[in-house]
Amino acid sequence: MAAKTAKRRRVRFLPPLAAAREARRPERVEAVIERLRAAYAEATTALEHETPFQLLAATILSAQCTDARVNLVTPALFRRYATPDALASADQRDVEELIHSTGFFRNKAKNLIGMARAVVERHGGTVPTDLDALTKLPGVGRKTANVLRGTLFEQQAIIVDTHCSRISRRLGWTRSDDPVRIERDLMALLPQDDWTDTSHALVLHGRATCYARKPSCETCVIGAPLCPSYLREG
């Protein structure tokens, strides 16, 4: 019996191909960036922090969790474990209790302690600044590393979270739902000086207007004709 042909997985939030091609024209992309810049002039991460170590820990906690929830948890966590050295020697059960409400707390606690130990043992207690070293830390992927690089280390970086992923597809800037591919597509499309600010602005735009279930197109700062998905959903 012939093997069944595997169904191709459907990627959500895609505008028509011809409209997406038009949306990737440099002047259209620049116009979108200008509107995002005007609407979200102070765009940055919503995760509250005072040091690179705190932002790194908070970003690890933000996986599958809202930034607002993380911000409720981190004050107690950072009072107990103010430095990588302190967290590196923590009892995992104590960390789990502090971060329980963020979800996946056992794995996150393990990653937090592992990250802290690696920072202490490999980098003398100082959070590294380069992508390769950051992504070698337990619990740190490209998104987390790019949050630090773009927010604190004055390096331009594309930060692909669920909002950036969804809106980039709706804008026609990518046809992929793979974060690494999306990052590459946006790096090729956007002016490098705009990588970090545009990433943060897309996150805020996703929270304020371009919702997953039904985007609020009528109040969108981008709108027609710049957005090829305008009024196409819902």
URHURA-V811268 format. One record per pair of residues at least 12 apart in sequence whose ideal C-beta (glycine too) atoms are under 10 Angstrom apart, sorted by the first residue. I is the first residue (numbers start at 1). J is the second residue. If there is no record, write none. Layout:
I/J, I/J
This chain:
9/177, 10/177, 11/169, 11/174, 11/175, 11/176, 11/177, 11/178, 12/165, 12/166, 12/169, 12/170, 12/177, 12/212, 12/233, 13/165, 13/166, 13/167, 13/168, 13/169, 13/170, 13/171, 13/177, 13/210, 13/212, 13/215, 13/229, 13/232, 13/233, 14/169, 14/170, 14/172, 14/174, 14/175, 14/176, 14/177, 14/228, 14/229, 14/232, 15/169, 15/170, 15/171, 15/172, 15/175, 15/227, 15/228, 15/229, 15/230, 15/232, 15/233, 16/172, 16/228, 16/229, 16/232, 17/172, 17/175, 17/228, 18/172, 18/228, 19/172, 19/225, 19/227, 19/228, 19/229, 19/230, 19/232, 20/169, 20/170, 20/171, 20/172, 20/173, 20/174, 20/175, 20/228, 20/229, 21/172, 21/228, 22/172, 22/225, 22/226, 22/228, 23/170, 23/171, 23/172, 23/173, 23/189, 23/225, 23/226, 23/227, 23/228, 23/229, 24/171, 24/172, 24/173, 24/174, 24/185, 24/188, 24/189, 24/228, 25/172, 26/189, 26/190, 26/191, 28/171, 28/172, 28/173, 28/225, 28/226, 28/227, 28/228, 29/171, 29/172, 29/173, 29/186, 29/189, 29/190, 29/191, 29/194, 29/198, 29/226, 30/190, 30/191, 30/194, 31/222, 31/225, 31/226, 32/167, 32/171, 32/172, 32/173, 32/190, 32/198, 32/201, 32/202, 32/221, 32/222, 32/226, 32/227, 33/190, 33/191, 33/194, 33/197, 33/198, 33/201, 33/222, 34/194, 34/226, 35/201, 35/205, 35/220, 35/221, 35/222, 35/223, 35/226, 35/227, 36/167, 36/194, 36/197, 36/198, 36/200, 36/201, 36/202, 36/204, 36/205, 36/221, 36/222, 37/194, 37/197, 37/198, 37/201, 38/201, 38/221, 39/201, 39/204, 39/205, 39/208, 39/209, 39/220, 39/221, 39/222, 40/197, 40/198, 40/200, 40/201, 40/202, 40/203, 40/204, 40/205, 40/208, 40/221, 41/197, 41/201, 42/197, 42/200, 42/201, 42/204, 43/196, 43/197, 43/198, 43/199, 43/200, 43/201, 43/202, 43/203, 43/204, 43/205, 44/147, 44/150, 44/151, 44/152, 44/196, 44/197, 44/200, 44/201, 44/203, 44/204, 45/58, 45/59, 45/62, 45/67, 45/147, 45/148, 45/150, 45/151, 45/152, 45/159, 45/199, 45/200, 45/203, 46/58, 46/62, 46/66, 46/67, 46/68, 46/70, 46/71, 46/200, 46/203, 46/204, 46/207, 47/59, 47/61, 47/62, 47/67, 47/68, 47/70, 47/71, 47/74, 47/147, 47/151, 48/67, 48/68, 48/70, 48/71, 48/72, 48/74, 48/75, 48/78, 49/71, 49/74, 49/78, 49/148, 49/151, 49/152, 50/78, 50/82, 51/78, 51/82, 51/83, 51/84, 51/127, 51/152, 52/84, 52/119, 52/126, 52/127, 52/128, 52/129, 52/148, 52/151, 52/152, 52/153, 53/78, 53/81, 53/82, 53/83, 53/84, 53/85, 53/86, 53/87, 53/115, 53/116, 53/119, 53/125, 53/126, 53/127, 53/148, 54/74, 54/77, 54/78, 54/81, 54/82, 54/83, 54/127, 55/74, 55/127, 55/144, 55/147, 55/148, 55/151, 55/152, 56/84, 56/112, 56/115, 56/116, 56/119, 56/127, 56/128, 56/134, 56/137, 56/139, 56/140, 56/144, 56/145, 56/147, 56/148, 56/152, 57/70, 57/74, 57/77, 57/78, 57/81, 57/84, 57/87, 57/99, 57/108, 57/111, 57/112, 57/115, 57/116, 57/127, 57/139, 58/70, 58/71, 58/73, 58/74, 58/77, 58/78, 58/102, 58/144, 58/147, 59/139, 59/140, 59/141, 59/143, 59/144, 59/145, 59/146, 59/147, 59/148, 59/151, 59/159, 59/161, 60/99, 60/102, 60/107, 60/108, 60/109, 60/111, 60/112, 60/114, 60/115, 60/137, 60/138, 60/139, 60/140, 60/141, 60/144, 61/73, 61/74, 61/77, 61/99, 61/101, 61/102, 61/103, 61/104, 61/105, 61/108, 61/109, 61/111, 61/112, 61/139, 62/74, 62/102, 62/108, 62/143, 62/144, 62/147, 62/161, 63/102, 63/103, 63/104, 63/107, 63/108, 63/111, 63/139, 63/141, 63/143, 63/144, 63/161, 64/102, 64/103, 64/104, 64/108, 64/162, 65/99, 65/101, 65/102, 65/103, 65/104, 65/105, 65/108, 66/102, 66/103, 66/207, 67/161, 67/203, 67/207, 69/101, 69/102, 69/103, 70/99, 70/101, 70/102, 72/101, 72/102, 73/98, 73/99, 73/100, 73/101, 73/102, 73/105, 74/98, 74/99, 74/102, 76/97, 76/98, 76/99, 77/90, 77/95, 77/98, 77/99, 77/102, 77/112, 78/98, 79/98, 80/94, 80/95, 80/98, 81/94, 81/95, 81/98, 81/112, 81/113, 81/116, 83/116, 83/119, 83/120, 83/125, 84/115, 84/116, 84/117, 84/118, 84/119, 84/120, 84/121, 84/123, 84/124, 84/125, 84/126, 84/127, 85/116, 85/117, 85/119, 85/120, 85/125, 86/116, 86/120, 87/109, 87/112, 87/113, 87/114, 87/115, 87/116, 87/117, 87/119, 87/120, 88/112, 88/113, 88/114, 88/115, 88/116, 88/117, 88/118, 88/119, 88/120, 88/121, 88/125, 89/113, 89/116, 89/117, 89/120, 90/109, 90/112, 90/113, 90/116, 90/117, 91/109, 91/113, 92/105, 92/106, 92/109, 92/110, 92/112, 92/113, 92/114, 93/106, 93/109, 94/109, 95/108, 95/109, 95/110, 95/111, 95/112, 95/113, 95/116, 96/108, 96/109, 96/110, 96/112, 97/109, 98/112, 99/112, 107/139, 108/139, 109/139, 110/138, 110/139, 111/137, 111/138, 111/139, 111/140, 112/138, 112/139, 113/138, 113/139, 114/137, 114/138, 114/139, 114/140, 115/127, 115/134, 115/137, 115/138, 115/139, 115/140, 115/144, 116/137, 116/138, 117/137, 117/138, 118/133, 118/136, 118/137, 118/138, 118/139, 118/140, 119/133, 119/134, 119/137, 119/138, 122/136, 122/137, 123/137, 127/140, 127/148, 127/152, 127/153, 128/140, 128/145, 128/148, 128/153, 129/145, 129/148, 129/149, 129/152, 129/153, 129/154, 129/155, 130/145, 130/149, 130/153, 130/155, 131/145, 131/146, 131/148, 131/149, 131/153, 131/155, 131/157, 132/145, 133/145, 134/146, 134/147, 134/148, 134/149, 134/153, 141/160, 141/179, 141/180, 142/157, 142/158, 142/159, 142/160, 142/179, 142/180, 142/183, 143/157, 143/158, 143/159, 143/160, 143/161, 143/162, 143/164, 143/165, 143/179, 143/180, 143/183, 143/199, 144/159, 145/157, 145/159, 146/158, 146/159, 146/160, 146/161, 146/183, 146/195, 146/196, 146/199, 147/159, 147/161, 147/196, 147/199, 147/200, 149/195, 149/196, 150/195, 150/196, 150/197, 150/199, 150/200, 151/196, 151/199, 151/200, 154/196, 155/195, 155/196, 156/187, 156/190, 156/191, 156/192, 156/193, 156/194, 156/195, 156/196, 156/197, 156/198, 156/199, 157/183, 157/187, 157/192, 157/195, 157/196, 157/199, 158/179, 158/182, 158/183, 158/184, 158/185, 158/186, 158/187, 158/189, 158/190, 158/192, 158/194, 158/195, 158/196, 158/198, 158/199, 158/202, 159/179, 159/183, 159/186, 159/195, 159/196, 159/198, 159/199, 159/200, 159/202, 159/203, 160/174, 160/178, 160/179, 160/180, 160/181, 160/182, 160/183, 160/184, 160/185, 160/186, 160/199, 160/202, 160/203, 161/179, 161/199, 161/202, 161/203, 161/206, 162/179, 162/203, 162/206, 162/212, 163/199, 163/202, 163/203, 163/204, 163/205, 163/206, 163/207, 163/208, 163/210, 163/211, 163/212, 164/179, 164/182, 164/183, 164/186, 164/198, 164/199, 164/200, 164/201, 164/202, 164/203, 164/205, 164/206, 165/177, 165/178, 165/179, 165/182, 165/183, 165/202, 165/206, 166/202, 166/206, 166/210, 166/211, 166/212, 166/215, 167/201, 167/202, 167/203, 167/205, 167/206, 167/209, 167/210, 167/212, 167/215, 167/222, 167/227, 167/229, 168/182, 168/183, 168/185, 168/186, 168/189, 168/190, 168/198, 168/199, 168/202, 169/182, 169/185, 169/229, 170/206, 170/210, 170/215, 170/217, 170/222, 170/227, 170/228, 170/229, 170/230, 170/232, 170/233, 171/189, 171/202, 171/210, 171/222, 171/226, 171/227, 171/228, 171/229, 172/189, 172/226, 172/227, 172/228, 172/229, 173/185, 173/186, 173/188, 173/189, 173/190, 173/198, 173/202, 173/228, 174/186, 174/188, 174/189, 183/195, 183/199, 186/198, 186/199, 186/202, 201/221, 205/220, 205/221, 205/222, 208/220, 208/221, 209/221, 209/222, 209/223, 210/222, 210/227, 210/229, 210/233, 211/233, 211/234, 212/233, 213/233, 213/234, 214/233, 214/234, 215/227, 215/229, 215/230, 215/231, 215/232, 215/233, 215/234, 216/234, 217/229, 217/230, 217/231, 217/232, 217/233, 217/234, 218/230, 218/231
